[in-house]
Amino acid sequence: MATLTYVYADSTAVLGPLATLAEPHSYDLCAEHASRLTAPRGWEVVRLTPEFVETGPSHDDLLALADAVREAGRPAPAAVAVEGLPSAAHLAEPETRRRGHLRVLRGEED
């Protein structure tokens, strides 16, 4: 994995190790796309690392995923009624099941 960053003032594309923080005008690339990267005519490509190797998820990635799953599984806190404010009870429940646009048509019996 690699991160591509453009320096417009210098007409340079910088390809380096995968960034740990998201920055504007930077793009994360897989190893295949990082190795095949070309720049527009008149631009220079600076490769900070000659080879980019795919790596599996790190221990931190797995912990972050586990935390996200744990957080999603927690029940939502109950709404507390505040005296003097209108209740949301009159609002309709959002539709949880979307009706499909396809239906089965029966053929003619011979």
C-alpha distances in whole Angstrom, upper triangle without the diagonal:
4,7,10,13,17,20,23,25,24,23,20,16,14,10,9,7,6,9,12,14,14,16,18,17,13,11,7,6,5,5,8,9,7,10,13,13,16,18,22,25,26,22,20,17,16,13,13,11,12,10,6,6,6,7,10,11,13,17,16,15,17,20,19,19,22,24,23,25,28,28,28,31,33,36,37,39,43,44,47,50,51,55,55,52,52,51,48,50,51,47,47,44,41,41,38,39,38,41,39,41,41,45,46,50,52,54,57,59,61
4,7,10,13,16,19,22,20,19,16,12,10,7,6,5,4,7,11,13,13,14,15,14,10,8,6,5,6,7,10,9,6,9,12,11,14,15,19,22,22,19,17,13,12,10,10,9,11,9,7,9,9,11,14,15,15,19,18,17,20,22,21,21,25,26,25,27,30,30,30,33,35,38,38,40,44,45,47,50,51,55,55,52,52,51,48,50,51,48,47,45,42,42,40,40,40,42,41,42,43,46,48,51,54,56,59,62,64
4,7,10,13,16,19,18,17,14,10,8,6,5,6,5,6,10,10,10,10,12,10,7,5,4,6,9,10,12,11,8,12,13,11,14,14,17,21,21,17,16,13,12,10,10,11,13,13,10,12,13,14,16,17,17,21,19,18,21,23,21,22,25,26,25,27,30,29,30,33,35,37,37,39,43,43,46,49,49,53,53,50,50,49,46,49,50,46,46,44,41,41,39,40,39,42,41,41,43,46,49,52,55,56,60,62,64
4,7,10,13,16,15,13,10,7,6,5,7,9,9,9,13,13,11,11,11,8,5,5,6,7,10,12,13,10,8,11,12,9,11,11,14,17,17,14,13,10,10,9,10,12,14,14,12,15,15,17,20,20,21,24,23,21,25,26,24,25,29,29,27,30,33,32,32,35,37,40,39,42,45,45,48,50,51,54,54,51,51,50,48,50,51,47,47,45,42,42,40,41,40,42,41,42,43,47,49,52,55,57,60,63,65
4,7,10,12,12,11,9,6,5,6,8,11,11,10,13,13,11,9,9,6,5,7,9,11,14,15,17,14,12,15,15,12,13,11,14,17,16,13,12,10,10,11,11,14,16,17,15,18,19,21,23,23,23,26,24,23,27,28,26,27,30,30,29,32,34,33,33,37,38,41,40,42,45,45,48,50,50,54,54,50,51,50,47,50,51,47,47,46,42,43,42,43,41,44,43,43,45,49,51,54,57,59,62,65,67
4,6,9,9,8,6,5,6,9,11,14,15,14,17,16,14,11,10,7,7,9,12,13,17,18,19,16,14,16,16,13,12,10,11,14,13,10,10,9,10,12,13,16,18,19,18,21,22,24,26,27,27,30,28,27,30,32,29,30,34,34,32,35,37,36,36,40,41,44,43,44,48,47,50,52,52,55,55,52,52,52,49,52,52,49,49,47,44,45,43,44,43,45,44,44,46,50,53,55,59,60,63,66,68
4,6,6,6,5,6,8,11,13,16,17,16,19,18,16,13,12,9,10,13,16,17,21,21,22,19,17,19,19,15,15,12,13,15,13,10,10,10,11,13,14,17,19,21,21,24,25,27,29,29,30,33,30,29,33,34,32,33,37,36,35,38,40,39,39,43,44,46,45,47,50,49,52,54,53,57,56,53,53,53,51,54,54,51,51,50,47,47,46,47,46,49,48,48,50,53,56,59,62,63,67,70,72
4,5,5,7,8,11,14,17,20,20,19,22,20,18,15,13,10,12,15,18,19,23,24,24,21,19,21,21,17,15,12,12,13,11,9,11,12,13,16,18,21,22,24,24,27,28,30,32,32,33,36,33,32,36,37,34,35,39,38,37,40,42,41,41,44,46,48,46,48,51,50,53,54,54,57,57,53,54,54,51,54,54,51,51,50,47,48,47,48,46,49,47,47,49,53,56,58,62,63,66,69,71
4,6,8,11,13,16,18,22,23,21,24,22,21,17,15,13,15,18,21,22,26,27,27,24,22,24,23,20,18,15,14,15,12,11,12,14,14,18,19,22,24,26,26,30,31,33,35,35,35,38,36,35,39,39,37,38,42,41,40,43,45,43,44,47,48,50,49,50,53,53,55,57,56,59,58,55,56,56,54,57,57,54,54,53,50,51,50,51,50,52,51,51,53,57,60,62,66,67,70,73,75
4,5,9,11,14,17,20,22,21,24,23,22,18,17,15,16,18,21,22,25,25,26,23,20,22,21,18,16,13,13,13,10,8,9,11,11,15,16,20,21,24,24,28,29,31,34,34,35,37,35,35,38,39,37,39,42,42,40,43,46,44,45,48,49,52,51,52,55,55,57,59,59,62,61,58,58,59,56,59,60,56,56,55,52,53,52,53,51,54,52,52,54,58,61,63,66,68,71,74,76
4,7,10,13,16,20,21,21,24,23,21,18,17,14,15,16,19,20,23,23,23,20,18,19,19,15,13,9,9,10,7,5,6,9,11,14,16,19,20,22,23,26,28,30,33,33,34,37,35,34,38,39,37,38,41,41,40,42,45,44,44,47,49,51,50,52,55,55,57,59,59,62,61,58,58,58,56,58,59,55,55,54,51,51,50,51,49,51,50,50,51,55,58,60,63,64,68,71,72
4,6,10,13,16,18,18,21,21,19,17,16,13,13,14,17,17,20,20,20,17,15,16,16,13,11,8,9,11,9,5,5,6,7,10,12,16,17,19,19,23,24,27,30,30,31,34,32,31,35,36,34,35,39,39,37,40,43,42,42,45,47,49,48,50,53,53,56,58,58,61,61,58,58,58,55,58,58,55,55,53,50,50,49,50,48,51,49,49,51,55,57,59,63,64,67,70,72
4,7,10,13,15,15,19,18,17,15,14,11,10,11,13,13,16,16,17,14,12,13,13,9,9,7,9,12,11,7,6,5,6,8,11,13,14,16,16,19,21,23,26,27,27,31,29,28,31,33,31,32,35,35,34,37,39,39,39,42,44,46,46,48,51,51,53,56,56,59,59,56,56,55,53,55,56,52,52,50,47,47,46,47,45,48,46,46,48,52,54,56,60,61,64,67,69
4,6,10,12,12,16,16,15,14,14,11,9,11,12,12,15,15,16,14,11,13,14,10,11,10,13,15,14,10,8,6,5,6,7,10,12,14,14,17,19,21,24,24,25,28,26,25,29,30,29,30,33,33,32,35,38,37,37,41,42,45,44,46,50,50,52,55,55,58,58,55,56,55,52,55,56,52,52,50,47,48,46,47,46,48,47,47,49,52,55,57,61,62,65,68,70
4,7,9,10,14,15,15,14,15,13,10,10,10,9,12,11,13,11,7,10,11,9,11,11,14,17,17,13,11,7,6,5,6,8,9,10,10,13,15,17,20,21,22,25,24,23,26,28,26,27,31,31,30,33,35,35,35,38,40,43,43,45,48,49,52,54,55,58,58,55,55,54,52,54,55,52,51,49,46,46,44,45,44,46,45,46,47,51,53,56,59,60,63,66,68
4,7,8,12,13,14,13,15,14,11,11,10,10,12,11,14,13,9,11,14,12,14,15,18,21,20,16,14,11,8,6,5,6,9,10,9,12,14,15,18,19,19,22,21,20,24,25,24,25,29,29,28,31,33,33,34,37,39,42,41,44,47,48,50,53,53,57,58,54,55,54,51,54,55,51,51,49,46,46,44,45,44,47,46,47,48,51,54,57,60,61,65,67,69
4,6,9,12,13,14,16,15,12,11,9,10,11,10,14,13,10,12,15,14,17,18,21,24,24,20,18,14,12,9,7,7,10,10,8,10,11,12,15,15,15,18,17,17,20,22,21,22,25,26,26,28,30,30,31,34,36,39,39,41,45,46,48,51,52,55,56,53,53,52,50,52,53,50,50,47,44,45,43,43,43,46,45,46,47,50,53,56,59,60,64,66,68
4,7,9,10,12,14,14,10,9,7,8,9,10,14,13,11,14,16,15,18,19,22,25,25,22,20,16,15,12,11,10,13,12,9,11,10,11,13,13,13,16,15,14,17,19,17,19,22,23,22,25,27,27,28,30,32,35,35,38,41,42,45,48,48,52,53,50,50,49,46,48,50,46,46,44,41,41,39,40,39,42,41,43,44,47,49,53,56,57,61,63,65
4,6,7,9,12,12,9,9,8,11,12,14,17,16,14,17,19,17,20,20,23,26,26,22,20,17,16,14,12,13,16,16,13,14,14,14,15,15,14,17,15,14,18,19,17,19,22,22,21,24,26,26,27,30,31,34,34,36,39,40,42,45,46,49,50,47,48,47,44,47,48,45,45,42,40,40,38,40,39,42,42,43,45,48,50,54,57,58,62,64,67
4,7,9,13,14,12,12,10,13,15,16,20,19,17,20,22,21,23,24,27,30,29,26,24,21,19,18,16,16,19,18,16,16,15,14,15,13,12,14,12,12,15,16,14,16,19,19,18,22,23,23,24,27,28,31,31,33,36,37,40,43,43,47,47,45,45,44,42,44,46,43,43,41,38,39,37,38,38,42,41,43,45,48,50,54,57,59,62,64,67
4,6,10,12,10,11,11,14,17,19,22,20,18,22,24,22,24,24,26,29,29,25,24,22,20,19,17,18,22,21,18,19,18,18,18,16,16,17,14,14,17,17,15,17,20,19,18,22,24,22,24,27,28,31,30,31,35,36,38,40,41,44,45,42,43,42,40,42,44,41,41,39,36,37,36,37,37,40,40,42,44,47,50,53,56,58,62,64,67
4,7,9,7,9,9,13,16,18,21,19,18,21,23,20,22,22,24,27,27,24,23,21,20,19,18,19,22,22,19,20,19,19,19,18,18,20,17,15,19,19,16,18,21,20,19,22,24,23,23,27,28,30,30,31,35,35,37,40,40,43,44,41,41,40,38,41,42,39,39,37,34,35,34,35,35,38,38,39,41,45,47,51,54,56,60,62,64
4,6,6,9,10,14,17,20,22,19,18,21,22,20,21,20,22,25,25,21,21,19,18,18,18,19,22,22,20,22,21,21,23,21,21,23,20,19,23,23,20,22,25,24,22,26,28,26,27,30,31,34,32,34,37,37,39,42,42,45,45,42,43,42,40,43,44,40,41,39,36,37,36,38,37,40,40,41,43,46,49,52,56,58,61,64,66
4,6,9,11,15,18,21,23,20,18,22,22,19,20,19,20,23,23,20,20,19,19,19,19,21,24,24,22,24,23,24,25,24,24,26,23,22,26,26,23,24,28,26,25,28,30,28,28,32,33,35,34,35,38,38,40,42,42,45,45,42,42,42,40,43,43,40,40,39,36,37,36,37,36,39,39,40,42,45,48,51,55,57,60,63,65
4,7,10,13,17,19,20,17,16,19,19,16,17,15,16,19,19,16,17,16,16,17,18,20,22,22,20,23,22,23,25,24,25,28,25,23,27,28,25,26,29,29,27,30,32,31,31,34,36,38,36,38,41,41,43,45,45,49,48,45,45,45,42,45,46,42,42,41,38,38,37,39,37,40,39,40,42,45,48,51,54,56,60,62,65
4,7,10,13,16,17,14,13,17,17,14,15,14,16,20,20,16,16,14,14,14,15,16,19,19,17,19,19,20,21,21,22,24,22,20,24,25,22,23,27,27,25,28,30,29,29,33,34,37,36,38,41,41,43,46,46,49,49,46,46,46,43,46,46,43,43,41,38,39,37,38,37,40,39,40,42,45,48,51,54,56,59,62,64
4,6,10,13,14,11,10,14,15,12,14,14,16,20,21,17,17,14,15,14,15,16,18,17,15,17,16,17,19,19,20,23,21,19,22,24,21,22,26,26,24,26,29,28,28,31,33,36,35,37,40,41,43,46,46,50,50,47,46,46,43,45,46,42,42,40,37,37,35,36,35,38,37,37,39,42,45,48,51,53,56,59,61
4,7,10,12,10,9,13,14,12,15,16,18,22,23,19,19,16,15,14,14,14,16,15,12,13,12,14,15,15,17,20,18,16,19,21,19,19,23,23,22,24,27,27,26,30,32,34,34,37,40,41,43,46,47,50,51,47,47,46,43,45,46,43,42,40,37,37,35,36,35,37,36,37,39,42,44,47,50,52,56,58,60
4,7,8,6,6,9,10,9,13,14,17,21,22,19,18,15,15,13,14,13,14,13,10,11,10,13,14,15,17,21,20,17,20,23,21,21,25,26,24,26,29,29,29,31,34,36,36,39,42,43,46,49,50,53,54,50,50,49,46,48,49,45,44,42,39,38,36,37,36,38,36,37,38,42,44,47,50,51,55,57,59
4,6,6,6,9,10,11,14,17,20,23,25,21,20,17,17,14,15,14,14,12,8,9,7,10,12,14,16,20,19,17,19,22,21,20,24,25,24,25,29,29,28,31,34,37,37,40,43,44,47,50,51,55,55,52,52,50,47,49,50,46,45,43,39,39,37,37,36,38,36,37,38,41,43,46,49,50,54,56,57
4,6,5,6,9,10,14,17,20,23,24,21,20,16,16,13,14,11,11,8,5,6,6,9,12,15,17,20,21,19,21,24,23,23,26,28,27,28,31,32,32,34,37,40,40,43,46,48,51,53,55,58,59,56,55,54,51,53,54,50,49,46,43,42,40,40,39,41,39,40,41,44,46,49,51,52,56,58,60
4,5,5,6,9,12,16,19,21,23,21,19,16,17,14,16,14,13,10,8,9,9,13,15,18,20,24,24,22,24,27,26,25,28,30,29,30,33,34,33,36,39,41,42,45,48,49,52,55,56,60,61,57,57,55,52,54,54,51,49,47,44,43,40,40,39,41,39,39,40,43,44,47,50,50,54,56,58
4,5,5,6,10,12,15,18,20,18,17,14,15,13,15,14,13,12,10,11,11,15,17,19,21,25,25,22,25,28,26,26,29,31,29,30,34,34,33,36,39,41,41,44,47,48,51,54,55,59,59,55,55,54,50,52,53,49,48,46,42,42,40,39,38,40,38,38,39,42,44,47,50,50,54,56,58
4,6,5,9,12,15,18,19,16,15,11,12,9,11,10,10,9,7,10,11,14,17,19,20,24,24,22,24,27,26,26,29,30,29,31,34,34,34,37,39,42,42,45,48,49,52,55,55,59,59,56,56,55,52,54,54,51,50,48,44,44,42,42,41,43,41,41,42,46,48,50,53,54,58,60,61
4,6,9,12,16,18,19,17,15,12,12,10,12,10,9,7,7,10,11,15,18,21,22,26,26,24,27,30,29,29,32,33,32,34,37,37,37,40,42,45,45,48,51,53,55,58,59,63,63,60,59,58,55,57,58,54,53,51,47,47,45,45,43,45,43,44,44,48,49,52,55,55,59,61,62
4,6,10,13,16,18,15,14,11,13,12,15,14,12,11,11,13,14,18,21,23,25,29,29,27,29,32,31,30,34,35,34,35,39,39,38,41,44,46,46,49,52,53,56,59,60,63,64,60,60,58,55,57,58,54,53,51,47,46,45,44,43,44,42,42,43,46,48,50,53,54,57,59,61
4,7,10,13,15,12,11,8,11,10,13,13,12,12,12,15,16,19,22,24,26,29,29,27,29,32,30,30,34,35,33,35,38,38,38,41,43,46,46,48,51,52,55,57,58,62,62,58,58,57,54,56,56,53,52,50,46,46,44,44,42,44,42,42,43,47,49,51,54,55,58,61,62
4,7,9,11,9,9,7,11,11,15,15,14,15,15,18,20,23,26,27,29,33,32,30,33,35,34,34,37,38,37,38,42,41,41,44,46,49,48,51,54,54,57,59,60,64,63,60,60,59,56,58,58,55,54,52,48,48,46,46,44,46,44,44,45,48,50,53,56,56,60,62,64
4,7,8,6,7,6,10,12,15,17,16,17,18,21,22,25,28,29,31,34,33,31,35,37,35,35,39,39,37,40,43,42,42,45,47,49,49,51,54,54,57,59,59,63,62,59,59,58,55,58,58,54,54,52,48,48,47,47,45,47,45,45,46,50,52,54,57,58,61,64,65
4,6,6,8,9,13,15,19,20,20,21,21,25,26,29,31,33,34,38,36,34,38,40,37,38,41,42,40,42,45,44,44,47,49,51,50,53,55,55,58,60,60,64,63,60,59,59,56,58,58,55,54,53,49,49,48,48,46,47,46,45,46,50,52,54,57,58,61,64,66
4,6,8,11,14,17,20,22,21,23,24,27,29,32,34,36,37,41,40,38,41,43,41,41,45,45,43,46,49,48,47,51,53,55,54,56,59,59,62,64,64,67,66,63,63,62,59,62,62,58,58,56,53,53,52,52,49,51,49,48,49,53,55,57,60,61,64,67,68
4,7,10,13,16,19,22,21,24,24,28,30,33,36,37,38,41,40,38,42,44,41,42,46,46,44,47,50,49,48,52,54,56,55,57,60,60,62,64,64,67,67,63,63,63,60,63,63,59,59,58,54,54,53,54,52,53,52,51,52,56,58,60,64,64,67,70,72
4,7,10,13,16,18,18,21,21,25,27,29,32,33,34,38,36,35,38,40,38,39,42,42,41,43,46,45,45,49,50,53,52,54,57,57,59,61,61,65,64,61,61,61,58,61,61,57,57,55,52,52,51,51,49,51,50,49,51,55,57,59,62,63,66,69,71
4,6,10,13,15,15,18,19,22,24,27,30,32,32,36,34,33,37,38,37,37,41,41,40,43,45,45,45,48,50,52,52,54,57,57,60,62,62,65,65,62,62,61,59,61,62,58,58,56,53,53,52,52,51,53,51,51,52,56,58,60,64,64,68,70,72
4,6,10,12,12,14,15,19,21,23,27,28,29,32,31,30,33,35,33,34,38,38,37,40,42,42,42,45,47,50,49,51,55,55,57,60,60,64,64,60,60,60,57,60,60,57,56,54,51,51,50,50,48,51,49,49,50,54,56,59,62,62,66,68,70
4,6,9,10,13,14,17,20,22,25,27,27,30,29,28,32,34,32,33,37,37,36,39,41,41,41,44,46,49,49,51,54,55,57,59,60,63,63,60,60,60,57,60,61,57,57,55,52,52,50,51,50,52,50,51,52,56,58,60,64,65,68,70,72
4,5,6,9,10,14,16,19,22,24,24,27,27,26,29,31,30,31,34,35,34,37,39,39,40,42,44,47,47,49,53,54,56,59,59,63,63,60,60,59,57,59,60,56,56,54,51,51,49,50,48,51,49,50,51,54,57,59,62,63,67,69,71
4,7,9,10,13,16,18,21,22,22,25,24,24,27,29,28,29,33,33,33,35,38,38,38,41,43,46,46,48,52,52,55,58,58,61,62,59,59,59,56,59,60,56,56,54,51,51,49,50,49,52,50,51,52,56,58,61,64,65,69,71,73
4,6,7,10,13,15,18,20,20,23,23,23,26,28,27,28,31,32,32,34,37,37,38,40,42,45,46,48,51,53,55,58,59,62,63,60,60,59,56,59,60,57,56,54,51,51,49,49,48,51,50,50,51,55,57,60,62,64,67,69,71
4,7,10,14,16,19,22,22,25,26,25,28,30,30,30,33,35,34,36,39,39,40,43,45,48,48,51,54,55,58,61,62,65,66,63,63,62,59,61,62,59,58,56,53,52,50,51,50,52,50,51,52,55,57,60,62,63,67,69,70
4,6,10,12,16,19,19,23,23,23,25,28,27,28,31,32,32,34,36,37,38,40,42,45,46,49,52,53,56,59,60,64,64,61,61,60,57,59,60,57,56,53,50,50,48,48,47,49,48,49,49,52,54,57,59,60,64,66,67
4,7,9,13,15,16,20,20,19,22,24,24,24,27,29,28,30,33,34,34,36,39,42,42,45,48,50,53,55,57,60,61,58,58,56,54,55,57,53,52,50,47,46,44,44,44,46,44,45,46,49,51,54,56,57,61,63,65
4,6,10,13,14,18,19,17,19,22,22,22,25,27,27,28,31,32,32,34,37,40,41,44,47,49,52,55,56,60,61,58,57,56,53,55,56,53,52,49,46,45,43,43,42,45,43,44,45,48,49,52,55,56,60,61,63
4,7,10,12,16,17,15,16,20,20,19,22,24,24,25,28,29,29,31,34,37,38,41,44,46,49,52,53,57,58,55,55,53,50,52,53,49,48,45,42,42,39,39,39,41,40,41,42,45,46,49,52,53,57,58,60
4,7,8,12,13,12,13,16,17,17,19,21,21,22,25,26,27,29,31,35,36,38,42,44,47,50,51,55,56,53,53,51,49,50,52,49,48,45,42,41,39,39,39,41,40,42,42,45,47,50,52,54,58,59,61
4,6,10,11,9,10,14,14,14,16,19,19,19,22,24,24,26,28,32,33,36,39,41,44,47,49,53,54,51,51,49,46,48,49,46,45,42,39,39,36,36,37,39,38,40,40,43,45,48,50,52,56,57,59
4,7,8,6,7,10,11,10,13,15,15,16,18,20,21,22,25,28,30,32,36,38,41,44,46,49,51,48,48,46,43,45,46,43,42,39,37,37,34,34,35,38,37,39,40,42,44,48,50,52,56,57,59
4,5,5,6,9,10,11,13,14,16,17,18,20,21,23,25,29,30,32,36,38,41,44,45,49,51,48,48,46,44,45,48,45,44,41,38,39,36,37,37,40,40,42,43,46,47,51,53,55,59,61,63
4,5,5,6,9,10,11,12,14,16,16,18,20,21,23,27,28,30,34,36,39,42,44,48,49,47,47,45,43,44,47,44,43,40,38,39,36,37,38,41,41,43,44,47,48,52,54,56,60,62,64
4,5,5,6,9,10,10,12,14,15,16,18,20,21,25,26,28,32,34,36,40,41,45,46,44,44,42,40,42,44,42,41,38,36,37,34,36,37,40,40,42,43,46,48,52,54,56,60,62,64
4,5,5,6,9,10,11,12,14,15,17,19,20,24,25,27,31,33,36,39,40,44,46,43,43,41,39,40,43,40,39,36,34,34,31,33,33,37,36,39,40,42,45,48,51,53,57,58,61
4,5,5,6,9,10,11,12,14,15,17,19,22,24,26,30,32,35,38,40,44,46,43,43,41,38,40,42,39,39,35,33,34,30,32,33,36,36,38,39,42,43,47,50,52,56,57,59
4,5,5,6,9,10,10,12,14,15,17,21,22,24,28,30,33,36,38,41,43,41,41,39,37,38,41,38,38,35,33,34,31,32,34,37,37,40,41,43,45,49,51,54,58,59,62
4,5,5,6,9,10,11,12,14,16,19,20,22,26,28,31,34,35,39,41,38,39,37,34,36,38,35,35,32,30,31,28,30,31,35,35,38,39,41,44,47,50,52,56,58,61
4,5,5,6,9,10,11,12,15,18,19,22,26,28,31,34,36,39,41,38,38,36,34,35,37,34,34,30,28,29,26,27,28,32,32,34,36,38,40,44,46,49,53,54,57
4,5,5,6,9,10,11,13,16,18,21,24,27,29,33,35,39,41,38,38,36,33,34,37,34,34,30,29,29,26,28,29,33,33,36,37,39,41,45,47,50,54,55,58
4,6,5,6,9,10,11,15,16,18,22,24,27,30,32,36,38,35,35,33,31,32,35,32,32,29,28,28,26,28,29,33,34,37,38,40,42,46,49,51,55,57,60
4,5,5,6,9,10,14,14,17,21,23,25,29,31,34,36,33,33,31,29,30,32,30,29,26,24,25,22,24,26,29,30,33,35,37,39,43,46,48,52,54,57
4,5,5,6,9,12,14,17,20,23,26,29,31,35,37,34,34,31,29,30,32,29,29,25,24,24,21,23,24,28,29,32,33,35,37,41,43,46,50,51,54
4,6,5,7,10,13,15,18,21,24,27,30,33,35,33,33,30,28,29,32,29,29,26,24,25,22,24,27,30,31,34,36,38,40,43,46,49,52,54,57
4,5,5,9,10,12,16,18,21,24,26,30,32,29,30,27,25,26,29,27,26,23,22,24,21,23,25,29,30,34,35,37,40,43,46,49,52,54,57
4,6,8,9,12,16,18,21,24,27,30,32,29,29,26,24,25,27,24,24,21,19,20,17,20,22,25,27,30,32,33,36,40,42,45,49,50,53
4,6,9,12,15,18,21,24,27,30,33,30,29,27,24,25,27,25,24,21,20,21,18,20,22,26,27,31,32,34,36,40,42,45,49,50,53
4,6,9,12,15,18,21,24,27,30,27,27,24,22,23,26,24,24,21,20,22,19,22,24,28,30,33,35,36,39,42,45,48,51,52,56
4,6,9,12,15,18,21,24,27,24,24,21,19,19,23,21,21,18,18,19,17,20,23,26,29,32,34,35,38,41,43,47,50,51,55
4,6,9,12,15,18,21,24,21,21,18,16,17,20,18,18,16,16,18,16,20,22,26,28,32,34,35,38,41,44,47,51,52,56
4,6,9,12,15,18,21,19,19,16,15,16,20,18,19,17,18,21,19,23,26,29,32,35,37,39,41,45,47,51,54,55,59
4,6,10,13,16,18,16,16,13,13,13,17,16,17,15,17,20,19,23,26,29,32,35,37,38,41,44,47,50,53,55,58
4,6,9,13,15,13,13,10,10,11,14,14,16,15,16,20,20,23,26,29,32,35,38,39,42,45,47,51,54,56,59
4,6,10,12,11,12,10,11,12,15,16,18,18,20,23,23,27,29,32,36,38,41,42,45,48,51,54,57,59,63
4,6,9,8,9,7,9,10,14,15,17,18,20,24,24,28,30,33,36,39,42,43,46,49,51,55,58,59,63
4,6,6,8,8,11,13,15,17,20,20,23,26,27,31,33,36,39,41,45,46,49,52,54,58,61,62,66
4,6,8,9,13,14,16,18,21,22,25,28,30,33,35,38,41,44,47,48,51,54,56,60,62,64,68
4,7,9,13,14,16,18,21,23,25,29,30,34,36,38,41,43,47,48,51,54,56,60,62,64,68
4,6,9,12,13,14,18,20,22,25,27,30,32,35,38,40,43,45,48,50,53,57,59,61,65
4,7,9,9,11,15,17,19,22,24,28,29,32,35,37,40,41,45,47,50,53,56,58,62
4,5,7,9,12,14,16,20,21,25,27,29,33,35,38,39,42,45,47,51,53,55,59
4,5,6,9,10,13,16,18,21,23,26,29,31,34,35,38,41,44,47,50,52,56
4,5,8,9,12,15,17,20,22,25,28,31,33,34,37,40,42,46,48,50,54
4,6,9,12,15,18,20,22,24,27,29,32,33,36,38,41,44,47,49,53
4,7,9,12,15,17,19,21,24,26,29,30,34,36,39,42,45,47,51
4,6,9,12,14,15,17,21,23,26,27,30,32,35,39,41,43,47
4,6,8,11,13,16,19,22,25,25,29,31,34,37,40,42,46
4,6,9,10,13,17,19,22,23,27,29,32,36,39,41,44
4,6,7,10,13,16,18,20,23,26,28,32,35,37,41
4,7,10,13,16,18,19,22,26,28,32,35,37,40
4,6,9,13,15,16,19,22,25,28,31,33,37
4,6,9,12,14,17,20,23,26,29,32,35
4,7,9,10,13,16,19,23,26,28,32
4,6,8,11,14,17,20,24,26,29
4,7,10,13,16,19,22,25,28
4,7,10,13,16,19,22,25
4,6,10,13,16,19,22
4,7,9,13,15,18
4,6,10,12,15
4,7,9,12
4,6,9
4,6
4
